[in-house]
Amino acid sequence: MPRPDPAPPSMQRTAEAWARYKRLMSWMAVAAVVAVLLALIYLKSSGQPVPIHMVIATIAGVGFSVLLGTGLMGLVYFSNNSGHDEAAHRGEDRND
């Protein structure tokens, strides 16, 4: 017999977790901009001319990598803080 889904976490806890995730991502966007600027400064300090294609690739590559990494890690914390992990764990422990 199929098991019913566990009860969803409380809406207030989920709302607080979303607010925390949005604050985290706003700070990580600032961190991505800083990382891009540092990478561009490093390229410029090499003494070689930096073509526009390299600048665009650096902005896209470094910025996207930082945002993707921090976004995914933030979702791990969001899942834990919102109660979704606990609800899933309770569903696994049943021995019906």
C-alpha atoms as one frame of an Amber mdcrd trajectory, in Angstrom:
protein
   0.000   0.000   0.000   1.469   3.400  -0.890   2.538   5.624   1.945   0.993
   9.090   2.198   3.286  12.063   1.890   4.454  13.463   5.223   2.780  16.605
   6.500   4.257  19.733   4.925   6.324  22.018   7.135   4.692  25.068   8.648
   4.194  27.997   6.312   5.800  30.481   8.727   8.990  28.427   8.931   9.083
  28.163   5.147   8.527  31.922   4.741  11.364  32.668   7.168  13.638  30.274
   5.298  12.816  31.983   1.962  13.556  35.402   3.463  16.900  34.148   4.779
  17.714  32.592   1.384  16.931  35.864  -0.424  19.177  37.820   1.985  21.946
  35.260   1.474  21.660  35.481  -2.313  21.735  39.281  -2.289  25.035  39.127
  -0.394  26.311  36.433  -2.742  25.499  38.652  -5.739  27.758  41.275  -4.169
  30.412  38.578  -3.657  30.091  37.574  -7.326  30.623  41.171  -8.458  33.687
  41.452  -6.213  35.059  38.161  -7.569  34.553  39.367 -11.155  36.282  42.660
 -10.409  39.216  40.889  -8.765  39.538  38.534 -11.735  39.512  41.455 -14.174
  42.106  43.321 -12.098  44.277  40.202 -12.117  44.006  39.913 -15.898  44.807
  43.598 -16.365  47.841  43.364 -14.047  49.455  40.757 -16.304  50.667  43.550
 -18.582  49.166  42.001 -21.709  46.269  43.602 -23.569  42.983  42.035 -22.545
  40.637  41.475 -25.507  36.953  42.239 -25.056  36.100  38.567 -25.592  38.236
  37.617 -22.596  36.585  40.292 -20.472  33.114  39.021 -21.398  34.142  35.396
 -20.807  35.644  36.301 -17.426  32.533  38.187 -16.349  30.239  35.369 -17.450
  32.409  32.509 -16.194  33.429  33.861 -12.809  30.106  35.549 -12.077  27.993
  32.556 -13.097  30.233  30.101 -11.226  30.057  32.060  -7.978  26.288  32.551
  -8.232  25.633  28.923  -9.171  27.802  27.526  -6.379  26.407  29.798  -3.691
  22.848  29.390  -4.984  22.987  25.607  -4.800  24.640  25.640  -1.382  22.023
  28.142  -0.223  19.278  25.776  -1.353  20.786  23.058   0.840  20.535  25.367
   3.832  17.063  26.481   2.765  15.868  22.886   2.628  17.192  22.241   6.127
  15.842  25.494   7.609  12.384  25.193   6.074  11.707  21.747   7.528  11.588
  19.869   4.227  14.482  17.610   5.268  12.769  16.679   8.526   9.515  15.909
   6.743  11.292  13.658   4.263  13.227  11.936   7.038  10.055  11.223   9.005
   8.624   9.620   5.891  11.585   7.225   5.607  11.475   6.019   9.209   8.070
   4.390   8.955   8.067   0.646   9.291   4.484  -0.117   8.221
